[in-house]
Structure formats: C-alpha cells, structure tokens
Amino acid sequence: MVYCRTGRWFAKRDAAGQVAAAEEEFRPLIEAAVRSFERPRAAALPLPGPQVRAFLAWVRARVEENAAAAGA
C-alpha cells in the first residue's frame, strides 16, 4: 500500500506506521498486527477476521486505483 503511494519500499513496521498514521479507521488493527508480528510465530495474537477483511478490501481498492491511474 505504501509503495503505491510513494513508489518506494519500506520495512513492514515503517510501512505499517505510515498507514496507521494516515488511516485512523485501521489504526487499531494495524497496531495489533504489528504487536502480533513482533511475537514468536507460535505466540501470534489473533486478529479480528471482519476487520482484517475490511482492511484487505480497502488495500485492494487502493492498489487497483493506482494500477488504473498508471495504465496497468
């Protein structure tokens, strides 16, 4: 998502911070995902499925908008 906005790749934590700062609606989910990412895989925290699906749908829409604007 951040790549679509900036044209640059960022580390996961940095990209997550940028999206969380810009998209208040998704901030709690992103912060929970980062906390889970920082734990060992076997101790990952569960994330709320409906919120994850809403976020992924939002990301997909932004990527498709960028692709259309770029003529892809």
mmCIF file of the N, C-alpha and C atoms, coordinates in Angstrom:
data_MODEL
# 
_entry.id   MODEL 
# 
loop_
_atom_site.group_PDB 
_atom_site.id 
_atom_site.type_symbol 
_atom_site.label_atom_id 
_atom_site.label_alt_id 
_atom_site.label_comp_id 
_atom_site.label_asym_id 
_atom_site.label_entity_id 
_atom_site.label_seq_id 
_atom_site.pdbx_PDB_ins_code 
_atom_site.Cartn_x 
_atom_site.Cartn_y 
_atom_site.Cartn_z 
_atom_site.occupancy 
_atom_site.B_iso_or_equiv 
_atom_site.pdbx_formal_charge 
_atom_site.auth_seq_id 
_atom_site.auth_comp_id 
_atom_site.auth_asym_id 
_atom_site.auth_atom_id 
_atom_site.pdbx_PDB_model_num 
ATOM 1   N N  . MET A 1 1  ? 0.815   -1.180  0.000   1.00 0.00 ? 1  MET A N  1 
ATOM 2   C CA . MET A 1 1  ? 0.000   0.000   0.000   1.00 0.00 ? 1  MET A CA 1 
ATOM 3   C C  . MET A 1 1  ? 0.865   1.254   0.000   1.00 0.00 ? 1  MET A C  1 
ATOM 4   N N  . VAL A 1 2  ? 1.854   1.297   0.869   1.00 0.00 ? 2  VAL A N  1 
ATOM 5   C CA . VAL A 1 2  ? 2.720   2.470   0.937   1.00 0.00 ? 2  VAL A CA 1 
ATOM 6   C C  . VAL A 1 2  ? 3.492   2.613   -0.367  1.00 0.00 ? 2  VAL A C  1 
ATOM 7   N N  . TYR A 1 3  ? 3.884   1.495   -0.960  1.00 0.00 ? 3  TYR A N  1 
ATOM 8   C CA . TYR A 1 3  ? 4.587   1.557   -2.243  1.00 0.00 ? 3  TYR A CA 1 
ATOM 9   C C  . TYR A 1 3  ? 3.716   2.252   -3.295  1.00 0.00 ? 3  TYR A C  1 
ATOM 10  N N  . CYS A 1 4  ? 2.426   1.955   -3.299  1.00 0.00 ? 4  CYS A N  1 
ATOM 11  C CA . CYS A 1 4  ? 1.515   2.601   -4.267  1.00 0.00 ? 4  CYS A CA 1 
ATOM 12  C C  . CYS A 1 4  ? 1.479   4.108   -4.070  1.00 0.00 ? 4  CYS A C  1 
ATOM 13  N N  . ARG A 1 5  ? 1.587   4.534   -2.842  1.00 0.00 ? 5  ARG A N  1 
ATOM 14  C CA . ARG A 1 5  ? 1.532   5.978   -2.544  1.00 0.00 ? 5  ARG A CA 1 
ATOM 15  C C  . ARG A 1 5  ? 2.843   6.684   -2.805  1.00 0.00 ? 5  ARG A C  1 
ATOM 16  N N  . THR A 1 6  ? 3.950   5.985   -2.568  1.00 0.00 ? 6  THR A N  1 
ATOM 17  C CA . THR A 1 6  ? 5.253   6.658   -2.588  1.00 0.00 ? 6  THR A CA 1 
ATOM 18  C C  . THR A 1 6  ? 6.182   6.211   -3.705  1.00 0.00 ? 6  THR A C  1 
ATOM 19  N N  . GLY A 1 7  ? 5.953   5.004   -4.225  1.00 0.00 ? 7  GLY A N  1 
ATOM 20  C CA . GLY A 1 7  ? 6.879   4.449   -5.200  1.00 0.00 ? 7  GLY A CA 1 
ATOM 21  C C  . GLY A 1 7  ? 8.156   3.911   -4.561  1.00 0.00 ? 7  GLY A C  1 
ATOM 22  N N  . ARG A 1 8  ? 8.165   3.814   -3.242  1.00 0.00 ? 8  ARG A N  1 
ATOM 23  C CA . ARG A 1 8  ? 9.334   3.314   -2.509  1.00 0.00 ? 8  ARG A CA 1 
ATOM 24  C C  . ARG A 1 8  ? 8.919   2.173   -1.595  1.00 0.00 ? 8  ARG A C  1 
ATOM 25  N N  . TRP A 1 9  ? 9.835   1.201   -1.411  1.00 0.00 ? 9  TRP A N  1 
ATOM 26  C CA . TRP A 1 9  ? 9.595   0.098   -0.493  1.00 0.00 ? 9  TRP A CA 1 
ATOM 27  C C  . TRP A 1 9  ? 10.032  0.516   0.906   1.00 0.00 ? 9  TRP A C  1 
ATOM 28  N N  . PHE A 1 10 ? 9.295   0.077   1.902   1.00 0.00 ? 10 PHE A N  1 
ATOM 29  C CA . PHE A 1 10 ? 9.617   0.334   3.298   1.00 0.00 ? 10 PHE A CA 1 
ATOM 30  C C  . PHE A 1 10 ? 9.563   -0.975  4.067   1.00 0.00 ? 10 PHE A C  1 
ATOM 31  N N  . ALA A 1 11 ? 10.277  -1.025  5.184   1.00 0.00 ? 11 ALA A N  1 
ATOM 32  C CA . ALA A 1 11 ? 10.194  -2.175  6.081   1.00 0.00 ? 11 ALA A CA 1 
ATOM 33  C C  . ALA A 1 11 ? 8.766   -2.274  6.600   1.00 0.00 ? 11 ALA A C  1 
ATOM 34  N N  . LYS A 1 12 ? 8.350   -3.470  6.982   1.00 0.00 ? 12 LYS A N  1 
ATOM 35  C CA . LYS A 1 12 ? 6.965   -3.689  7.424   1.00 0.00 ? 12 LYS A CA 1 
ATOM 36  C C  . LYS A 1 12 ? 6.546   -2.730  8.531   1.00 0.00 ? 12 LYS A C  1 
ATOM 37  N N  . ARG A 1 13 ? 7.359   -2.598  9.560   1.00 0.00 ? 13 ARG A N  1 
ATOM 38  C CA . ARG A 1 13 ? 6.988   -1.721  10.680  1.00 0.00 ? 13 ARG A CA 1 
ATOM 39  C C  . ARG A 1 13 ? 6.855   -0.277  10.236  1.00 0.00 ? 13 ARG A C  1 
ATOM 40  N N  . ASP A 1 14 ? 7.765   0.182   9.387   1.00 0.00 ? 14 ASP A N  1 
ATOM 41  C CA . ASP A 1 14 ? 7.707   1.562   8.895   1.00 0.00 ? 14 ASP A CA 1 
ATOM 42  C C  . ASP A 1 14 ? 6.469   1.779   8.031   1.00 0.00 ? 14 ASP A C  1 
ATOM 43  N N  . ALA A 1 15 ? 6.192   0.848   7.143   1.00 0.00 ? 15 ALA A N  1 
ATOM 44  C CA . ALA A 1 15 ? 5.011   0.959   6.282   1.00 0.00 ? 15 ALA A CA 1 
ATOM 45  C C  . ALA A 1 15 ? 3.741   0.921   7.122   1.00 0.00 ? 15 ALA A C  1 
ATOM 46  N N  . ALA A 1 16 ? 3.702   0.029   8.099   1.00 0.00 ? 16 ALA A N  1 
ATOM 47  C CA . ALA A 1 16 ? 2.531   -0.065  8.971   1.00 0.00 ? 16 ALA A CA 1 
ATOM 48  C C  . ALA A 1 16 ? 2.323   1.249   9.717   1.00 0.00 ? 16 ALA A C  1 
ATOM 49  N N  . GLY A 1 17 ? 3.387   1.838   10.198  1.00 0.00 ? 17 GLY A N  1 
ATOM 50  C CA . GLY A 1 17 ? 3.284   3.118   10.904  1.00 0.00 ? 17 GLY A CA 1 
ATOM 51  C C  . GLY A 1 17 ? 2.747   4.218   10.017  1.00 0.00 ? 17 GLY A C  1 
ATOM 52  N N  . GLN A 1 18 ? 3.162   4.236   8.760   1.00 0.00 ? 18 GLN A N  1 
ATOM 53  C CA . GLN A 1 18 ? 2.677   5.254   7.827   1.00 0.00 ? 18 GLN A CA 1 
ATOM 54  C C  . GLN A 1 18 ? 1.186   5.086   7.549   1.00 0.00 ? 18 GLN A C  1 
ATOM 55  N N  . VAL A 1 19 ? 0.763   3.849   7.324   1.00 0.00 ? 19 VAL A N  1 
ATOM 56  C CA . VAL A 1 19 ? -0.655  3.612   7.050   1.00 0.00 ? 19 VAL A CA 1 
ATOM 57  C C  . VAL A 1 19 ? -1.487  3.895   8.302   1.00 0.00 ? 19 VAL A C  1 
ATOM 58  N N  . ALA A 1 20 ? -1.021  3.466   9.456   1.00 0.00 ? 20 ALA A N  1 
ATOM 59  C CA . ALA A 1 20 ? -1.756  3.709   10.700  1.00 0.00 ? 20 ALA A CA 1 
ATOM 60  C C  . ALA A 1 20 ? -1.906  5.205   10.965  1.00 0.00 ? 20 ALA A C  1 
ATOM 61  N N  . ALA A 1 21 ? -0.877  5.970   10.657  1.00 0.00 ? 21 ALA A N  1 
ATOM 62  C CA . ALA A 1 21 ? -0.943  7.422   10.867  1.00 0.00 ? 21 ALA A CA 1 
ATOM 63  C C  . ALA A 1 21 ? -1.912  8.090   9.902   1.00 0.00 ? 21 ALA A C  1 
ATOM 64  N N  . ALA A 1 22 ? -1.994  7.570   8.694   1.00 0.00 ? 22 ALA A N  1 
ATOM 65  C CA . ALA A 1 22 ? -2.828  8.194   7.666   1.00 0.00 ? 22 ALA A CA 1 
ATOM 66  C C  . ALA A 1 22 ? -4.266  7.693   7.663   1.00 0.00 ? 22 ALA A C  1 
ATOM 67  N N  . GLU A 1 23 ? -4.490  6.497   8.152   1.00 0.00 ? 23 GLU A N  1 
ATOM 68  C CA . GLU A 1 23 ? -5.813  5.868   8.072   1.00 0.00 ? 23 GLU A CA 1 
ATOM 69  C C  . GLU A 1 23 ? -6.303  5.518   9.471   1.00 0.00 ? 23 GLU A C  1 
ATOM 70  N N  . GLU A 1 24 ? -6.886  6.484   10.133  1.00 0.00 ? 24 GLU A N  1 
ATOM 71  C CA . GLU A 1 24 ? -7.310  6.331   11.525  1.00 0.00 ? 24 GLU A CA 1 
ATOM 72  C C  . GLU A 1 24 ? -8.248  5.139   11.738  1.00 0.00 ? 24 GLU A C  1 
ATOM 73  N N  . GLU A 1 25 ? -9.097  4.882   10.763  1.00 0.00 ? 25 GLU A N  1 
ATOM 74  C CA . GLU A 1 25 ? -10.059 3.769   10.875  1.00 0.00 ? 25 GLU A CA 1 
ATOM 75  C C  . GLU A 1 25 ? -9.360  2.431   11.101  1.00 0.00 ? 25 GLU A C  1 
ATOM 76  N N  . PHE A 1 26 ? -8.201  2.260   10.483  1.00 0.00 ? 26 PHE A N  1 
ATOM 77  C CA . PHE A 1 26 ? -7.488  0.984   10.557  1.00 0.00 ? 26 PHE A CA 1 
ATOM 78  C C  . PHE A 1 26 ? -6.363  0.972   11.588  1.00 0.00 ? 26 PHE A C  1 
ATOM 79  N N  . ARG A 1 27 ? -6.136  2.088   12.262  1.00 0.00 ? 27 ARG A N  1 
ATOM 80  C CA . ARG A 1 27 ? -5.018  2.181   13.202  1.00 0.00 ? 27 ARG A CA 1 
ATOM 81  C C  . ARG A 1 27 ? -5.029  1.083   14.263  1.00 0.00 ? 27 ARG A C  1 
ATOM 82  N N  . PRO A 1 28 ? -6.143  0.816   14.956  1.00 0.00 ? 28 PRO A N  1 
ATOM 83  C CA . PRO A 1 28 ? -6.104  -0.242  15.981  1.00 0.00 ? 28 PRO A CA 1 
ATOM 84  C C  . PRO A 1 28 ? -5.747  -1.616  15.401  1.00 0.00 ? 28 PRO A C  1 
ATOM 85  N N  . LEU A 1 29 ? -6.275  -1.930  14.244  1.00 0.00 ? 29 LEU A N  1 
ATOM 86  C CA . LEU A 1 29 ? -5.973  -3.215  13.610  1.00 0.00 ? 29 LEU A CA 1 
ATOM 87  C C  . LEU A 1 29 ? -4.492  -3.299  13.239  1.00 0.00 ? 29 LEU A C  1 
ATOM 88  N N  . ILE A 1 30 ? -3.966  -2.251  12.651  1.00 0.00 ? 30 ILE A N  1 
ATOM 89  C CA . ILE A 1 30 ? -2.558  -2.250  12.233  1.00 0.00 ? 30 ILE A CA 1 
ATOM 90  C C  . ILE A 1 30 ? -1.649  -2.354  13.451  1.00 0.00 ? 30 ILE A C  1 
ATOM 91  N N  . GLU A 1 31 ? -1.960  -1.618  14.490  1.00 0.00 ? 31 GLU A N  1 
ATOM 92  C CA . GLU A 1 31 ? -1.140  -1.692  15.704  1.00 0.00 ? 31 GLU A CA 1 
ATOM 93  C C  . GLU A 1 31 ? -1.191  -3.088  16.322  1.00 0.00 ? 31 GLU A C  1 
ATOM 94  N N  . ALA A 1 32 ? -2.367  -3.719  16.305  1.00 0.00 ? 32 ALA A N  1 
ATOM 95  C CA . ALA A 1 32 ? -2.476  -5.089  16.819  1.00 0.00 ? 32 ALA A CA 1 
ATOM 96  C C  . ALA A 1 32 ? -1.675  -6.054  15.951  1.00 0.00 ? 32 ALA A C  1 
ATOM 97  N N  . ALA A 1 33 ? -1.702  -5.844  14.634  1.00 0.00 ? 33 ALA A N  1 
ATOM 98  C CA . ALA A 1 33 ? -0.949  -6.711  13.726  1.00 0.00 ? 33 ALA A CA 1 
ATOM 99  C C  . ALA A 1 33 ? 0.550   -6.571  13.957  1.00 0.00 ? 33 ALA A C  1 
ATOM 100 N N  . VAL A 1 34 ? 1.022   -5.358  14.187  1.00 0.00 ? 34 VAL A N  1 
ATOM 101 C CA . VAL A 1 34 ? 2.453   -5.152  14.454  1.00 0.00 ? 34 VAL A CA 1 
ATOM 102 C C  . VAL A 1 34 ? 2.843   -5.825  15.765  1.00 0.00 ? 34 VAL A C  1 
ATOM 103 N N  . ARG A 1 35 ? 2.004   -5.690  16.789  1.00 0.00 ? 35 ARG A N  1 
ATOM 104 C CA . ARG A 1 35 ? 2.299   -6.374  18.065  1.00 0.00 ? 35 ARG A CA 1 
ATOM 105 C C  . ARG A 1 35 ? 2.371   -7.881  17.852  1.00 0.00 ? 35 ARG A C  1 
ATOM 106 N N  . SER A 1 36 ? 1.465   -8.418  17.072  1.00 0.00 ? 36 SER A N  1 
ATOM 107 C CA . SER A 1 36 ? 1.473   -9.851  16.796  1.00 0.00 ? 36 SER A CA 1 
ATOM 108 C C  . SER A 1 36 ? 2.720   -10.251 16.015  1.00 0.00 ? 36 SER A C  1 
ATOM 109 N N  . PHE A 1 37 ? 3.099   -9.428  15.028  1.00 0.00 ? 37 PHE A N  1 
ATOM 110 C CA . PHE A 1 37 ? 4.272   -9.689  14.194  1.00 0.00 ? 37 PHE A CA 1 
ATOM 111 C C  . PHE A 1 37 ? 5.551   -9.745  15.033  1.00 0.00 ? 37 PHE A C  1 
ATOM 112 N N  . GLU A 1 38 ? 5.593   -8.985  16.111  1.00 0.00 ? 38 GLU A N  1 
ATOM 113 C CA . GLU A 1 38 ? 6.788   -8.923  16.947  1.00 0.00 ? 38 GLU A CA 1 
ATOM 114 C C  . GLU A 1 38 ? 6.931   -10.131 17.877  1.00 0.00 ? 38 GLU A C  1 
ATOM 115 N N  . ARG A 1 39 ? 5.893   -10.928 17.975  1.00 0.00 ? 39 ARG A N  1 
ATOM 116 C CA . ARG A 1 39 ? 5.917   -12.114 18.837  1.00 0.00 ? 39 ARG A CA 1 
ATOM 117 C C  . ARG A 1 39 ? 6.428   -13.327 18.042  1.00 0.00 ? 39 ARG A C  1 
ATOM 118 N N  . PRO A 1 40 ? 6.873   -14.361 18.739  1.00 0.00 ? 40 PRO A N  1 
ATOM 119 C CA . PRO A 1 40 ? 7.208   -15.593 18.032  1.00 0.00 ? 40 PRO A CA 1 
ATOM 120 C C  . PRO A 1 40 ? 5.972   -16.111 17.292  1.00 0.00 ? 40 PRO A C  1 
ATOM 121 N N  . ARG A 1 41 ? 6.176   -16.736 16.170  1.00 0.00 ? 41 ARG A N  1 
ATOM 122 C CA . ARG A 1 41 ? 5.055   -17.198 15.333  1.00 0.00 ? 41 ARG A CA 1 
ATOM 123 C C  . ARG A 1 41 ? 4.069   -18.061 16.127  1.00 0.00 ? 41 ARG A C  1 
ATOM 124 N N  . ALA A 1 42 ? 4.582   -18.918 16.992  1.00 0.00 ? 42 ALA A N  1 
ATOM 125 C CA . ALA A 1 42 ? 3.709   -19.800 17.770  1.00 0.00 ? 42 ALA A CA 1 
ATOM 126 C C  . ALA A 1 42 ? 2.875   -19.024 18.795  1.00 0.00 ? 42 ALA A C  1 
ATOM 127 N N  . ALA A 1 43 ? 3.268   -17.793 19.097  1.00 0.00 ? 43 ALA A N  1 
ATOM 128 C CA . ALA A 1 43 ? 2.550   -16.981 20.081  1.00 0.00 ? 43 ALA A CA 1 
ATOM 129 C C  . ALA A 1 43 ? 1.849   -15.788 19.432  1.00 0.00 ? 43 ALA A C  1 
ATOM 130 N N  . ALA A 1 44 ? 1.630   -15.878 18.132  1.00 0.00 ? 44 ALA A N  1 
ATOM 131 C CA . ALA A 1 44 ? 0.980   -14.770 17.416  1.00 0.00 ? 44 ALA A CA 1 
ATOM 132 C C  . ALA A 1 44 ? -0.393  -14.499 18.005  1.00 0.00 ? 44 ALA A C  1 
ATOM 133 N N  . LEU A 1 45 ? -0.770  -13.241 18.000  1.00 0.00 ? 45 LEU A N  1 
ATOM 134 C CA . LEU A 1 45 ? -2.065  -12.839 18.527  1.00 0.00 ? 45 LEU A CA 1 
ATOM 135 C C  . LEU A 1 45 ? -3.127  -12.961 17.437  1.00 0.00 ? 45 LEU A C  1 
ATOM 136 N N  . PRO A 1 46 ? -4.324  -13.397 17.791  1.00 0.00 ? 46 PRO A N  1 
ATOM 137 C CA . PRO A 1 46 ? -5.386  -13.464 16.786  1.00 0.00 ? 46 PRO A CA 1 
ATOM 138 C C  . PRO A 1 46 ? -5.860  -12.057 16.418  1.00 0.00 ? 46 PRO A C  1 
ATOM 139 N N  . LEU A 1 47 ? -6.210  -11.887 15.161  1.00 0.00 ? 47 LEU A N  1 
ATOM 140 C CA . LEU A 1 47 ? -6.743  -10.612 14.683  1.00 0.00 ? 47 LEU A CA 1 
ATOM 141 C C  . LEU A 1 47 ? -8.202  -10.820 14.288  1.00 0.00 ? 47 LEU A C  1 
ATOM 142 N N  . PRO A 1 48 ? -9.032  -9.802  14.443  1.00 0.00 ? 48 PRO A N  1 
ATOM 143 C CA . PRO A 1 48 ? -10.456 -9.945  14.127  1.00 0.00 ? 48 PRO A CA 1 
ATOM 144 C C  . PRO A 1 48 ? -10.688 -10.077 12.620  1.00 0.00 ? 48 PRO A C  1 
ATOM 145 N N  . GLY A 1 49 ? -11.217 -11.234 12.223  1.00 0.00 ? 49 GLY A N  1 
ATOM 146 C CA . GLY A 1 49 ? -11.413 -11.535 10.807  1.00 0.00 ? 49 GLY A CA 1 
ATOM 147 C C  . GLY A 1 49 ? -12.174 -10.482 10.033  1.00 0.00 ? 49 GLY A C  1 
ATOM 148 N N  . PRO A 1 50 ? -13.313 -9.995  10.519  1.00 0.00 ? 50 PRO A N  1 
ATOM 149 C CA . PRO A 1 50 ? -14.053 -8.990  9.751   1.00 0.00 ? 50 PRO A CA 1 
ATOM 150 C C  . PRO A 1 50 ? -13.245 -7.706  9.511   1.00 0.00 ? 50 PRO A C  1 
ATOM 151 N N  . GLN A 1 51 ? -12.483 -7.281  10.514  1.00 0.00 ? 51 GLN A N  1 
ATOM 152 C CA . GLN A 1 51 ? -11.671 -6.079  10.345  1.00 0.00 ? 51 GLN A CA 1 
ATOM 153 C C  . GLN A 1 51 ? -10.518 -6.327  9.378   1.00 0.00 ? 51 GLN A C  1 
ATOM 154 N N  . VAL A 1 52 ? -9.932  -7.507  9.442   1.00 0.00 ? 52 VAL A N  1 
ATOM 155 C CA . VAL A 1 52 ? -8.849  -7.844  8.507   1.00 0.00 ? 52 VAL A CA 1 
ATOM 156 C C  . VAL A 1 52 ? -9.391  -7.851  7.082   1.00 0.00 ? 52 VAL A C  1 
ATOM 157 N N  . ARG A 1 53 ? -10.559 -8.461  6.878   1.00 0.00 ? 53 ARG A N  1 
ATOM 158 C CA . ARG A 1 53 ? -11.150 -8.484  5.526   1.00 0.00 ? 53 ARG A CA 1 
ATOM 159 C C  . ARG A 1 53 ? -11.477 -7.080  5.034   1.00 0.00 ? 53 ARG A C  1 
ATOM 160 N N  . ALA A 1 54 ? -11.983 -6.219  5.899   1.00 0.00 ? 54 ALA A N  1 
ATOM 161 C CA . ALA A 1 54 ? -12.281 -4.838  5.513   1.00 0.00 ? 54 ALA A CA 1 
ATOM 162 C C  . ALA A 1 54 ? -11.005 -4.104  5.124   1.00 0.00 ? 54 ALA A C  1 
ATOM 163 N N  . PHE A 1 55 ? -9.944  -4.312  5.894   1.00 0.00 ? 55 PHE A N  1 
ATOM 164 C CA . PHE A 1 55 ? -8.663  -3.669  5.580   1.00 0.00 ? 55 PHE A CA 1 
ATOM 165 C C  . PHE A 1 55 ? -8.122  -4.170  4.246   1.00 0.00 ? 55 PHE A C  1 
ATOM 166 N N  . LEU A 1 56 ? -8.154  -5.469  4.035   1.00 0.00 ? 56 LEU A N  1 
ATOM 167 C CA . LEU A 1 56 ? -7.646  -6.023  2.781   1.00 0.00 ? 56 LEU A CA 1 
ATOM 168 C C  . LEU A 1 56 ? -8.467  -5.553  1.583   1.00 0.00 ? 56 LEU A C  1 
ATOM 169 N N  . ALA A 1 57 ? -9.760  -5.409  1.746   1.00 0.00 ? 57 ALA A N  1 
ATOM 170 C CA . ALA A 1 57 ? -10.600 -4.881  0.666   1.00 0.00 ? 57 ALA A CA 1 
ATOM 171 C C  . ALA A 1 57 ? -10.224 -3.428  0.374   1.00 0.00 ? 57 ALA A C  1 
ATOM 172 N N  . TRP A 1 58 ? -9.971  -2.665  1.408   1.00 0.00 ? 58 TRP A N  1 
ATOM 173 C CA . TRP A 1 58 ? -9.548  -1.272  1.246   1.00 0.00 ? 58 TRP A CA 1 
ATOM 174 C C  . TRP A 1 58 ? -8.204  -1.197  0.517   1.00 0.00 ? 58 TRP A C  1 
ATOM 175 N N  . VAL A 1 59 ? -7.250  -2.048  0.927   1.00 0.00 ? 59 VAL A N  1 
ATOM 176 C CA . VAL A 1 59 ? -5.936  -2.076  0.274   1.00 0.00 ? 59 VAL A CA 1 
ATOM 177 C C  . VAL A 1 59 ? -6.096  -2.443  -1.195  1.00 0.00 ? 59 VAL A C  1 
ATOM 178 N N  . ARG A 1 60 ? -6.876  -3.469  -1.464  1.00 0.00 ? 60 ARG A N  1 
ATOM 179 C CA . ARG A 1 60 ? -7.081  -3.889  -2.854  1.00 0.00 ? 60 ARG A CA 1 
ATOM 180 C C  . ARG A 1 60 ? -7.636  -2.748  -3.706  1.00 0.00 ? 60 ARG A C  1 
ATOM 181 N N  . ALA A 1 61 ? -8.604  -2.035  -3.174  1.00 0.00 ? 61 ALA A N  1 
ATOM 182 C CA . ALA A 1 61 ? -9.183  -0.915  -3.915  1.00 0.00 ? 61 ALA A CA 1 
ATOM 183 C C  . ALA A 1 61 ? -8.142  0.161   -4.203  1.00 0.00 ? 61 ALA A C  1 
ATOM 184 N N  . ARG A 1 62 ? -7.279  0.467   -3.237  1.00 0.00 ? 62 ARG A N  1 
ATOM 185 C CA . ARG A 1 62 ? -6.242  1.480   -3.454  1.00 0.00 ? 62 ARG A CA 1 
ATOM 186 C C  . ARG A 1 62 ? -5.228  1.008   -4.506  1.00 0.00 ? 62 ARG A C  1 
ATOM 187 N N  . VAL A 1 63 ? -4.860  -0.270  -4.458  1.00 0.00 ? 63 VAL A N  1 
ATOM 188 C CA . VAL A 1 63 ? -3.904  -0.813  -5.435  1.00 0.00 ? 63 VAL A CA 1 
ATOM 189 C C  . VAL A 1 63 ? -4.535  -0.772  -6.837  1.00 0.00 ? 63 VAL A C  1 
ATOM 190 N N  . GLU A 1 64 ? -5.796  -1.173  -6.952  1.00 0.00 ? 64 GLU A N  1 
ATOM 191 C CA . GLU A 1 64 ? -6.452  -1.141  -8.247  1.00 0.00 ? 64 GLU A CA 1 
ATOM 192 C C  . GLU A 1 64 ? -6.582  0.280   -8.785  1.00 0.00 ? 64 GLU A C  1 
ATOM 193 N N  . GLU A 1 65 ? -6.867  1.245   -7.912  1.00 0.00 ? 65 GLU A N  1 
ATOM 194 C CA . GLU A 1 65 ? -6.930  2.642   -8.338  1.00 0.00 ? 65 GLU A CA 1 
ATOM 195 C C  . GLU A 1 65 ? -5.588  3.099   -8.880  1.00 0.00 ? 65 GLU A C  1 
ATOM 196 N N  . ASN A 1 66 ? -4.512  2.760   -8.169  1.00 0.00 ? 66 ASN A N  1 
ATOM 197 C CA . ASN A 1 66 ? -3.177  3.145   -8.620  1.00 0.00 ? 66 ASN A CA 1 
ATOM 198 C C  . ASN A 1 66 ? -2.824  2.474   -9.936  1.00 0.00 ? 66 ASN A C  1 
ATOM 199 N N  . ALA A 1 67 ? -3.166  1.210   -10.083 1.00 0.00 ? 67 ALA A N  1 
ATOM 200 C CA . ALA A 1 67 ? -2.873  0.489   -11.320 1.00 0.00 ? 67 ALA A CA 1 
ATOM 201 C C  . ALA A 1 67 ? -3.624  1.118   -12.485 1.00 0.00 ? 67 ALA A C  1 
ATOM 202 N N  . ALA A 1 68 ? -4.884  1.463   -12.265 1.00 0.00 ? 68 ALA A N  1 
ATOM 203 C CA . ALA A 1 68 ? -5.683  2.080   -13.322 1.00 0.00 ? 68 ALA A CA 1 
ATOM 204 C C  . ALA A 1 68 ? -5.106  3.447   -13.706 1.00 0.00 ? 68 ALA A C  1 
ATOM 205 N N  . ALA A 1 69 ? -4.684  4.199   -12.704 1.00 0.00 ? 69 ALA A N  1 
ATOM 206 C CA . ALA A 1 69 ? -4.104  5.522   -12.972 1.00 0.00 ? 69 ALA A CA 1 
ATOM 207 C C  . ALA A 1 69 ? -2.789  5.421   -13.728 1.00 0.00 ? 69 ALA A C  1 
ATOM 208 N N  . ALA A 1 70 ? -2.068  4.333   -13.497 1.00 0.00 ? 70 ALA A N  1 
ATOM 209 C CA . ALA A 1 70 ? -0.780  4.135   -14.166 1.00 0.00 ? 70 ALA A CA 1 
ATOM 210 C C  . ALA A 1 70 ? -0.955  3.471   -15.533 1.00 0.00 ? 70 ALA A C  1 
ATOM 211 N N  . GLY A 1 71 ? -2.200  3.094   -15.840 1.00 0.00 ? 71 GLY A N  1 
ATOM 212 C CA . GLY A 1 71 ? -2.454  2.459   -17.137 1.00 0.00 ? 71 GLY A CA 1 
ATOM 213 C C  . GLY A 1 71 ? -2.114  0.988   -17.182 1.00 0.00 ? 71 GLY A C  1 
ATOM 214 N N  . ALA A 1 72 ? -2.040  0.366   -16.029 1.00 0.00 ? 72 ALA A N  1 
ATOM 215 C CA . ALA A 1 72 ? -1.685  -1.062  -15.993 1.00 0.00 ? 72 ALA A CA 1 
ATOM 216 C C  . ALA A 1 72 ? -2.896  -1.923  -16.252 1.00 0.00 ? 72 ALA A C  1 
# 
